[in-house]
Amino acid sequence: MKKLMGLFVIMILAVGVLAACGESKDDNAGDKKTLVMATSADYAPFEYIESDKSDEIIGFDVDLANAIAGKLGYEVEVKDMDFGGLIQSLKSGQADFVLAGMTPTEKRKKNVDFSDIYYTAQHMVISKKESGIATVENLEGKTVGVQLGSIQEGKAEEINETVAITVENRNRIPELIQELKAGRFDAIIIEDTVAKGYLDKEADLTSFTISDDPEEAGSAIAFPKDSDLTEKFNQELQKMKENGELQELIVKWFGGEN
């Protein structure tokens, strides 16, 4: 009888433990307090690493992500990867959102959802001063470098429809600069805000801007299709636009107006 009572008590305890485990798992489900932000940390001042100071990824996009996520009660874990893999990181569930100076093109919208525009910039063509390249027409017959998967890659292909150029891509912006300086590229196309940092350092480079389709201009935050974060981020982004917080970040990282 004592043995039977003992077994009965053990069974009750075991059931209690299993129930507690199940309850804990259910309580934690959907209670995610850290969001994974995917980015390509080669795009100063949007996202980059000051390797001489630390391995931390900093920049305008990182500050914006922390500000919005913080207001929603989340912390942010930043993952660095090649720009061309960012959309896939959302589709595969590796990231909760992408902040990387990404333009919400119609092609990208087929795969992910986007927030409202948070910053607008222009395309910039950079070449060596002695190249004689000052207009899009001067690019004819030239080799033009762009970042793989970027909006500038699409812009270069668009230019190629009217002005014959050879388009080559690389994964990272510094690679484009190196190829240009080494003479393997005649010109490169990157965003003007990012280009400014390189032009300030490289006295032998020159540049000009080219216009873009206004419907495909600007940077937005990307999310997996039908993510409930899209509307939540949009609401906080709108508040930051209205109360001046977004402008404060723009001044901090770009030194002026959007």
C-alpha positions in Angstrom: 0.0 0.0 0.0 2.8 2.4 0.9 4.5 1.6 -2.4 1.3 2.4 -4.3 0.9 5.7 -2.4 4.5 6.5 -3.2 4.0 5.9 -6.9 0.8 7.9 -6.8 2.7 10.9 -5.3 5.5 10.6 -7.8 2.9 10.6 -10.7 1.3 13.7 -9.3 4.6 15.5 -9.0 5.6 14.4 -12.5 2.4 15.7 -14.0 2.9 19.0 -12.1 6.4 19.4 -13.5 5.2 18.7 -17.0 2.3 21.2 -16.6 4.7 23.8 -15.3 7.0 23.3 -18.2 4.2 23.5 -20.7 2.9 26.6 -19.0 6.3 28.3 -19.1 6.6 27.5 -22.8 3.2 28.9 -23.6 3.9 32.1 -21.5 7.0 32.7 -23.5 5.5 32.1 -26.9 5.0 35.4 -28.7 6.6 37.3 -25.9 9.7 38.2 -27.9 11.7 41.0 -26.4 14.6 41.2 -28.8 14.2 42.0 -32.5 16.8 41.0 -35.1 17.8 43.8 -37.4 19.6 42.8 -40.6 21.8 45.3 -42.3 25.0 45.7 -44.4 27.4 47.6 -42.3 29.4 49.2 -45.1 27.2 52.2 -45.7 28.3 55.1 -43.5 26.7 57.1 -42.1 23.7 54.8 -42.2 25.4 51.7 -40.8 29.1 51.0 -40.4 31.9 49.9 -38.1 34.7 52.2 -36.9 37.2 49.3 -36.7 39.9 51.5 -35.1 37.6 52.1 -32.1 35.4 49.0 -31.7 33.5 46.2 -33.5 30.1 47.8 -32.8 27.9 48.6 -35.7 26.8 52.3 -35.5 25.0 54.8 -37.7 21.7 56.6 -38.4 19.8 53.4 -39.2 21.0 51.7 -35.9 19.9 54.8 -33.9 16.6 54.8 -35.7 16.0 51.1 -35.0 16.9 51.4 -31.3 14.6 54.5 -31.0 11.5 52.9 -32.6 12.0 49.4 -31.0 12.6 51.0 -27.6 9.3 52.8 -27.8 7.7 49.5 -28.5 9.4 47.7 -25.6 12.0 45.8 -27.6 15.7 45.5 -27.7 17.6 45.2 -31.0 20.2 42.7 -32.1 22.0 43.9 -35.2 23.2 41.3 -37.8 25.7 42.3 -40.5 25.5 40.6 -43.9 25.9 41.4 -47.6 23.3 43.7 -49.0 22.2 41.2 -51.6 21.2 38.8 -48.8 19.0 41.1 -46.8 15.6 40.4 -48.4 16.3 36.7 -48.1 17.0 37.1 -44.4 13.5 38.3 -43.9 11.9 35.6 -46.1 13.9 32.8 -44.3 13.0 34.1 -40.8 16.6 35.1 -39.9 15.6 38.7 -39.3 12.6 40.6 -38.0 13.3 43.7 -40.1 15.9 45.3 -42.4 17.3 48.8 -41.9 20.0 49.4 -44.5 19.1 52.5 -46.5 16.9 50.3 -48.7 14.7 51.8 -51.3 11.2 50.2 -51.6 11.1 49.3 -55.3 8.2 47.5 -56.8 10.3 44.5 -57.3 11.2 44.3 -53.6 7.6 44.9 -52.6 6.7 41.6 -54.2 8.8 39.8 -51.5 8.6 42.0 -48.4 6.6 44.9 -46.9 7.9 48.4 -46.3 7.4 51.2 -43.8 6.9 54.8 -44.8 9.9 56.6 -46.2 12.3 57.8 -43.5 15.0 59.4 -45.5 15.5 60.6 -49.1 18.7 60.8 -51.0 20.0 60.8 -54.6 22.2 58.6 -56.8 25.8 59.9 -57.3 28.3 58.9 -60.0 31.9 59.0 -58.8 34.9 58.9 -61.0 38.6 60.1 -61.0 39.0 63.8 -61.7 41.1 63.1 -64.9 38.4 60.8 -66.3 36.4 63.5 -68.0 33.2 61.9 -66.8 30.7 64.7 -65.9 27.4 63.5 -67.4 25.6 60.2 -67.9 26.5 60.4 -71.6 30.2 60.4 -70.7 29.8 56.9 -69.3 29.3 55.4 -72.8 31.7 52.5 -73.2 32.8 52.7 -69.6 32.8 50.1 -66.8 30.6 51.1 -64.0 30.6 49.5 -60.5 27.6 49.2 -58.2 26.7 47.3 -55.0 25.1 43.9 -55.5 21.4 44.0 -54.9 21.3 47.8 -54.5 18.9 50.3 -56.1 22.0 51.7 -57.9 22.4 48.3 -59.6 19.0 48.8 -61.1 19.9 52.4 -62.0 23.0 51.3 -63.9 21.0 48.7 -65.9 18.5 51.5 -66.7 21.3 53.7 -67.9 22.6 50.8 -70.0 19.4 50.8 -72.0 20.3 54.2 -73.5 24.0 54.6 -72.9 26.1 51.5 -73.5 28.1 50.7 -70.4 29.5 47.6 -68.7 27.9 47.0 -65.3 29.9 45.1 -62.6 28.8 44.6 -59.0 30.6 44.0 -55.7 29.2 43.1 -52.3 30.5 46.1 -50.3 30.9 49.9 -50.9 34.6 50.0 -49.9 35.3 47.4 -52.6 33.7 49.7 -55.2 36.0 52.6 -54.1 39.1 50.3 -54.2 38.2 49.1 -57.7 37.7 52.7 -58.9 41.0 53.9 -57.4 42.8 50.8 -58.9 41.4 51.7 -62.4 39.3 48.6 -62.8 36.2 50.7 -62.8 35.8 53.9 -64.7 33.0 55.1 -62.4 30.8 53.8 -59.6 27.2 54.7 -58.5 26.4 55.0 -54.8 24.0 57.1 -52.7 25.0 60.8 -52.3 24.9 60.7 -48.5 27.3 57.8 -48.4 29.5 59.2 -51.2 30.1 62.4 -49.3 32.3 60.6 -46.7 34.5 59.2 -49.4 34.7 62.4 -51.4 35.8 64.3 -48.3 38.7 61.9 -47.9 39.7 61.2 -51.5 40.9 64.4 -53.2 41.4 62.7 -56.6 37.7 61.8 -57.0 34.9 63.9 -58.5 31.1 63.3 -58.8 27.7 64.4 -60.1 24.2 63.4 -59.1 21.5 61.8 -61.3 17.8 62.0 -60.8 15.6 59.0 -60.0 11.9 58.1 -60.4 10.3 60.0 -57.5 8.1 57.0 -56.8 11.1 54.9 -56.1 13.2 57.4 -54.1 14.1 57.3 -50.5 14.8 54.7 -47.8 12.3 52.6 -45.8 12.3 49.8 -43.3 11.6 46.3 -44.7 9.6 43.6 -43.0 8.5 40.0 -43.8 5.2 39.9 -45.7 2.2 40.6 -43.3 4.4 41.3 -40.3 2.4 43.0 -37.5 5.6 45.1 -36.9 5.1 47.1 -40.0 2.2 49.2 -38.7 3.7 49.5 -35.2 7.0 50.8 -36.6 5.0 53.2 -39.0 3.1 54.7 -36.1 6.3 55.4 -34.1 8.1 56.7 -37.2 5.2 59.2 -37.8 5.5 60.3 -34.1 9.2 60.9 -34.5 8.6 62.9 -37.7 6.0 65.1 -35.9 7.9 65.6 -32.6 11.3 66.4 -34.3 13.1 63.2 -33.1 13.8 62.0 -36.6 15.2 65.4 -37.6 17.5 65.3 -34.6 18.9 62.0 -35.9 19.3 63.5 -39.4 21.2 66.4 -38.0 23.4 64.1 -35.9 24.4 61.8 -38.7 24.1 64.0 -41.9 24.5 67.4 -40.5 21.5 69.0 -42.0 18.1 68.8 -43.6 16.6 65.6 -45.2 
